[in-house]
Amino acid sequence: MMTSPSLAGKRRVAFSIKADQGGEVYVAGSFNEWSPKKSRLAYKSGAYVTTLMLPKGRHEYKFVIDGVWCVDPECPEWTPNGLGSLNSVLTVT
């Protein structure tokens, strides 16, 4: 089976966050040019979830819940972002 060049070296990464149903939830980060409306999460079984294909390496991200930028409370690693707040950090291996 051949791997598409756009998927070569990438891994499937799941993102999820618990939030009230009925809102708009996105994930924005270094992997999608920090676009606050590019990667929308769907509400399933009490949480918002999505899966993205990310290249190997270190990625910073935040959730955008109804326009409010939030760190991932389940992520064990955060880093200062130069804007006076924190970003969540994940490493894809």
N, C-alpha and C positions, 0 to 999 in steps of 0.2 A: 504494500500500500504506500503510495507516495504522499508526502506531506506538502501541503501548499506552501509556497515560499513565504507568504504572509503569516503562516502559523509556525514556521520552523523556529525552534528555540523558544517557543512560548509554552506556558503552562496555564491550565484552567484554574482560576482563583475565585472562590466564592466570597461574596460580601453579604453581611446581614446585620440588621440593627432593629431592635424592638422600638416601635413607635406607634402612636395611635393610628388606627385605620382611617383612611379618608384623606390623608395628606399626600403631598408630593415629595418623594425621597429620591435623591440622586447620590452617586459617589463621584467625586472629582479628585483628580490627583495628577501626579507627574506623568502618569501613563495616558492621560487624555487631555493634556494641555490645560489642566485645572478648569475645564469647562463645567460650569454648575448645572447644565441641563443636557449633557450628552449621554450619560449612563444612568438611566432610570431604574429604580428597583421596583419590584412587584410585591404586593402584600400577599403573604401566604402563611397561614397557621400562626398568627400572632406576631409576625416579623416581616420586615421588608427585605427581599433577597434578590440577588442577581449573580451571574457568573460571567467573568470576563477572561479573555485570553491575554495574559501579560508576559512580556519578555522577562528572561532571567535578570535578576539584579535587585537593587534596593529601590523601593517606591514609597513616596509619601502621598497621603490621601486624607480626605475629610468627607463626611457625609453632609449633604445639604438637605435639611428637612424644612420644608415650607419656607425656603429662602434663608434659613439660619444655618451657618457653617458649624459643624460639630465634630469633635474627635470621636473615634470609635471607642466606646467605653470597654469593649472586650479586648482591645488590642493592648498587649503588654509593653509595646515600645512607642514612645512619642519623642518628638524633637521640636525645639523652638523653630518657628518659621520666619522670623524677621519682621513679623507684623504684630508682635506682642501677644501671640497665642501659640498653640502647639499644633503639629500635624501628627497623625498616626503614621507609623512606619511598618512596612512589611517587606520581607526579603523573599523573592521567588528563586528557588534553587532548581 
